[in-house]
């Protein structure tokens, strides 16, 4: 079992951050894996998978590089730098984040690849190439431009909604509620111990004095990273985790036809989504509607006593009342 020892001070100073580079790495891992976690991702893979495979076919050295960096139990460290801590809900620019990959020396890149290969010999093309960091950065830039940036505004709203939802979990149930199940095998053990993975091939790490970051991504991918060569800002460690539940999908939630006829399809969709409490930010992300439209729907639903609201920390969460639950259940059973 791999676990981190996290002091109360480190945990209290931890934060959720957004990272365009982490989103791009997660997209790269999904393209490389070639299998989807949900229908929306299937459509995305069908659109971008052939171009990705074609790019690697045209660049055999980069194809060997990405297989070595991603094809084994651990990622090559230089490929997954720990994000900068810009602040909760904020995100640095992709270009600024990519600079950390480009700044890696070829020797360090080869050493990281050797670790990701589990001690197996480095393939000849990787031993001879002196531009491995630049090749890696070029591939990530291609994935960002072709397969992430066109969707980034919506993805960013989904990520922001997930951060808000985790904050609500934290305010209601503490770190145990916020961290348990964040990524496969991860849970709060108590006694300052955070289980990172259920596998036992990762030694414990002490995070005293380190900055701990939690980074959501929309693909169903997860990894951990830390600065083994920290800059002046000190050590940073990060848990990159997939958004959970409906937040991970990219499709719209279809309301029952009868409910849509009664309330209007958009308003009915909001009511259906409130089976679990959500903020307006989450509803905007999940429905694709504007903030004003969602606000108007919530006002009408509240006045009809179908929806209630309560405060969770700095957020206001909306939920279906008993009347709203009965209405949705009746329409779903019709």
C-alpha positions in Angstrom: 0.0 0.0 0.0 1.5 3.4 -1.0 0.7 6.3 1.3 1.8 9.8 2.1 2.3 11.2 5.5 0.5 14.5 5.5 0.8 16.8 8.5 -2.2 18.9 9.6 -0.5 22.1 8.5 0.2 20.6 5.0 -3.4 19.5 4.6 -4.8 22.8 5.9 -2.6 24.6 3.3 -3.5 22.3 0.4 -5.6 23.6 -2.5 -7.5 22.6 -5.6 -6.0 24.0 -8.8 -6.7 23.8 -12.5 -4.1 22.8 -15.0 -4.4 23.0 -18.8 -1.3 20.8 -19.1 -2.7 18.2 -16.7 -5.9 18.1 -18.9 -3.7 17.7 -22.0 -1.7 14.9 -20.4 -4.9 13.2 -19.4 -6.1 13.6 -23.0 -2.8 12.2 -24.3 -3.1 9.1 -22.0 -6.7 8.6 -23.3 -5.6 8.8 -26.9 -2.7 6.5 -26.3 -5.0 4.0 -24.5 -7.6 4.2 -27.2 -10.6 3.3 -25.1 -13.3 5.5 -23.8 -14.9 5.8 -20.3 -18.3 7.1 -21.5 -20.2 7.9 -24.7 -19.0 11.5 -24.9 -15.4 10.3 -24.7 -16.1 7.7 -27.4 -17.2 10.5 -29.8 -14.1 12.5 -28.9 -11.8 9.5 -29.6 -13.5 8.8 -32.9 -12.8 12.4 -33.9 -9.2 12.7 -32.7 -7.8 9.1 -32.4 -7.0 8.6 -36.1 -5.1 11.9 -36.3 -3.1 11.0 -33.2 -2.2 7.6 -34.6 -1.3 9.2 -37.9 1.0 11.7 -36.2 2.9 8.9 -34.4 3.2 6.9 -37.6 4.8 9.9 -39.2 7.3 10.3 -36.3 8.6 6.9 -35.1 11.0 8.4 -32.5 8.1 10.2 -30.8 6.0 7.0 -31.0 8.8 5.1 -29.1 9.1 8.0 -26.7 5.4 8.1 -25.7 5.2 4.3 -25.4 8.2 4.5 -23.0 6.8 7.4 -21.0 3.2 6.1 -20.7 3.1 2.4 -21.4 4.2 1.2 -18.0 3.2 1.5 -14.3 4.8 4.9 -13.7 4.8 8.0 -15.9 8.1 9.5 -16.9 8.5 12.3 -14.3 9.4 15.1 -16.7 6.2 14.4 -18.7 4.0 15.1 -15.7 5.4 18.2 -13.9 3.6 19.3 -10.7 1.3 22.2 -11.6 1.9 25.7 -10.2 -0.4 26.7 -7.3 -2.2 29.6 -8.9 -5.1 29.5 -6.4 -8.3 27.6 -6.1 -10.2 27.5 -9.4 -7.5 29.5 -11.2 -5.4 28.1 -14.1 -2.0 29.1 -15.5 -1.5 29.3 -19.2 -0.7 26.1 -21.1 2.4 27.7 -22.6 3.8 28.6 -19.2 3.1 25.1 -17.9 4.7 23.5 -21.0 7.9 25.5 -20.4 8.7 23.1 -17.5 8.7 20.1 -19.9 10.8 22.0 -22.5 13.3 23.0 -19.8 14.2 19.4 -18.9 17.7 18.3 -19.9 18.0 15.3 -22.3 19.9 13.4 -19.7 17.2 13.9 -17.0 14.6 12.9 -19.6 16.4 9.7 -20.3 16.8 8.9 -16.6 13.1 9.5 -16.1 12.2 7.2 -19.0 14.5 4.5 -17.6 12.5 4.6 -14.4 9.1 4.5 -16.3 10.4 1.4 -18.2 11.0 -0.4 -14.9 14.7 -0.8 -15.4 14.5 -2.3 -18.9 17.0 -1.0 -21.4 16.2 2.3 -23.1 15.3 1.8 -26.8 18.0 2.8 -29.2 16.2 5.9 -30.6 15.8 7.3 -27.1 19.4 6.7 -26.2 20.6 8.6 -29.3 18.1 11.4 -29.4 19.1 14.7 -27.7 15.7 16.4 -28.2 13.5 14.2 -26.1 12.0 17.1 -24.0 11.3 19.1 -27.1 9.7 16.2 -28.8 7.5 15.6 -25.8 6.6 19.2 -25.6 5.8 19.2 -29.3 3.4 16.2 -28.9 1.7 17.8 -25.9 1.3 21.1 -27.8 -0.3 19.2 -30.7 -2.7 17.4 -28.4 -3.6 20.7 -26.7 -4.3 22.5 -30.0 -6.1 19.7 -31.8 -7.9 17.8 -29.1 -8.3 19.9 -25.9 -8.3 23.6 -26.8 -11.5 23.4 -28.9 -13.3 22.0 -25.8 -11.5 23.9 -23.1 -14.2 26.5 -22.2 -16.7 23.8 -21.4 -14.1 21.5 -19.8 -12.9 24.4 -17.6 -16.4 25.0 -16.4 -16.7 21.3 -15.5 -13.4 21.4 -13.6 -14.5 24.5 -11.8 -17.7 22.8 -10.8 -15.8 19.8 -9.5 -13.6 22.0 -7.4 -16.7 23.6 -6.0 -18.3 20.3 -5.3 -15.2 19.0 -3.5 -15.2 22.1 -1.4 -18.8 21.4 -0.4 -17.8 17.9 0.5 -15.0 19.2 2.6 -17.2 21.6 4.5 -19.8 18.9 5.2 -17.6 15.9 6.0 -14.0 17.0 6.3 -11.0 15.7 4.4 -12.3 12.1 4.7 -15.3 12.9 2.6 -13.4 15.1 0.2 -10.5 12.6 -0.5 -12.0 9.1 -0.2 -12.5 7.8 -3.7 -10.9 10.8 -5.4 -8.8 8.4 -7.4 -8.8 4.5 -7.5 -7.3 3.2 -4.3 -7.1 6.5 -2.6 -8.5 7.1 0.9 -7.8 9.0 4.2 -6.4 6.5 6.7 -6.2 8.8 9.6 -3.1 9.5 11.8 -1.8 11.9 9.1 -1.7 9.2 6.5 -3.2 9.5 3.0 -3.4 6.3 1.0 -2.4 7.1 -2.6 -2.7 3.6 -4.1 -3.7 0.2 -2.9 -0.5 -1.3 -4.5 2.4 -1.9 -2.2 5.2 -1.1 -4.7 5.4 2.6 -3.8 7.3 3.6 -0.6 5.7 6.0 1.9 6.5 9.7 1.5 6.6 12.4 4.1 5.1 15.7 2.9 6.1 17.9 5.9 6.7 21.4 4.6 5.5 20.5 1.1 2.6 22.1 -0.8 -0.1 19.6 -1.6 -2.3 20.2 -4.7 -5.4 18.4 -6.0 -5.9 18.7 -9.7 -9.1 17.6 -11.5 -9.2 16.5 -15.1 -12.2 15.5 -17.2 -10.8 12.3 -18.8 -10.9 9.2 -16.6 -7.2 9.4 -15.8 -5.2 9.8 -12.6 -1.6 10.0 -11.4 0.5 11.6 -8.8 3.5 13.9 -9.2 6.1 15.7 -7.0 9.0 17.9 -7.5 12.2 15.9 -7.1 14.2 18.9 -8.4 12.3 21.7 -6.6 12.7 25.3 -7.5 13.1 28.1 -5.0 9.5 27.8 -4.1 10.0 24.5 -2.3 8.6 21.0 -2.7 5.2 20.5 -4.3 3.2 17.3 -4.6 0.0 16.8 -6.6 -2.8 14.3 -6.9 -4.4 14.5 -10.4 -7.8 12.9 -10.3 -10.8 12.4 -12.6 -14.0 14.4 -12.2 -16.6 12.1 -10.7 -20.0 11.1 -11.9 -22.0 13.3 -14.2 -19.2 15.9 -14.2 -17.0 13.6 -16.2 -19.5 13.3 -19.1 -19.8 15.6 -22.0 -23.4 15.0 -23.0 -26.6 16.6 -21.8 -28.9 15.0 -19.3 -32.2 14.1 -21.0 -35.3 14.9 -19.0 -38.4 12.7 -19.3 -40.5 13.9 -22.2 -43.6 14.5 -20.0 -41.6 16.5 -17.6 -40.1 18.6 -20.4 -43.6 19.2 -21.7 -44.7 20.4 -18.3 -41.8 22.6 -17.3 -40.0 23.1 -20.6 -37.0 20.9 -21.6 -34.2 23.2 -20.3 -35.9 23.8 -16.9 -36.8 20.1 -16.6 -33.2 19.2 -17.2 -32.1 21.5 -14.3 -34.6 19.8 -12.0 -33.4 16.3 -13.1 -29.8 17.2 -12.3 -30.7 18.3 -8.8 -31.1 14.7 -7.6 -27.8 15.6 -5.7 -27.2 19.2 -4.5 -25.4 21.4 -7.0 -24.4 25.0 -7.3 -25.3 27.3 -10.2 -21.7 26.9 -11.4 -22.1 23.1 -11.6 -25.4 23.5 -13.4 -24.0 25.9 -15.9 -21.2 23.4 -16.7 -23.5 20.4 -16.9 -26.2 22.0 -19.0 -24.2 24.3 -21.2 -26.8 27.0 -20.5 -25.7 30.5 -19.5 -25.6 31.7 -15.9 -28.6 33.9 -16.4 -30.8 31.1 -17.9 -29.9 28.7 -15.1 -30.6 31.4 -12.5 -34.1 32.1 -14.0 -34.9 28.3 -14.0 -33.9 28.0 -10.4 -36.0 31.0 -9.5 -39.1 29.5 -11.1 -38.5 26.1 -9.6 -37.9 27.6 -6.2 -41.1 29.6 -6.4 -43.0 26.4 -7.3 -41.4 24.8 -4.2 -39.8 22.1 -6.4 -36.3 23.2 -5.4 -34.7 24.4 -2.1 -31.4 25.9 -1.3 -28.8 25.8 1.5 -25.4 27.2 2.1 -22.3 25.0 2.2 -19.3 27.2 3.2 -19.1 30.0 0.7 -21.3 28.1 -1.9 -25.1 27.9 -2.2 -26.3 24.5 -3.2 -29.7 23.8 -4.8 -31.6 20.5 -4.3 -34.9 18.9 -5.1 -37.6 19.3 -2.4 -39.9 16.4 -1.5 -42.4 17.8 -4.0 -39.7 18.0 -6.7 -38.6 14.4 -5.9 -42.2 13.2 -6.2 -42.7 15.1 -9.5 -39.6 13.7 -11.1 -40.3 10.2 -9.9 -43.8 10.3 -11.2 -42.7 11.4 -14.6 -39.9 8.9 -14.8 -42.3 6.1 -13.9 -44.9 7.2 -16.3 
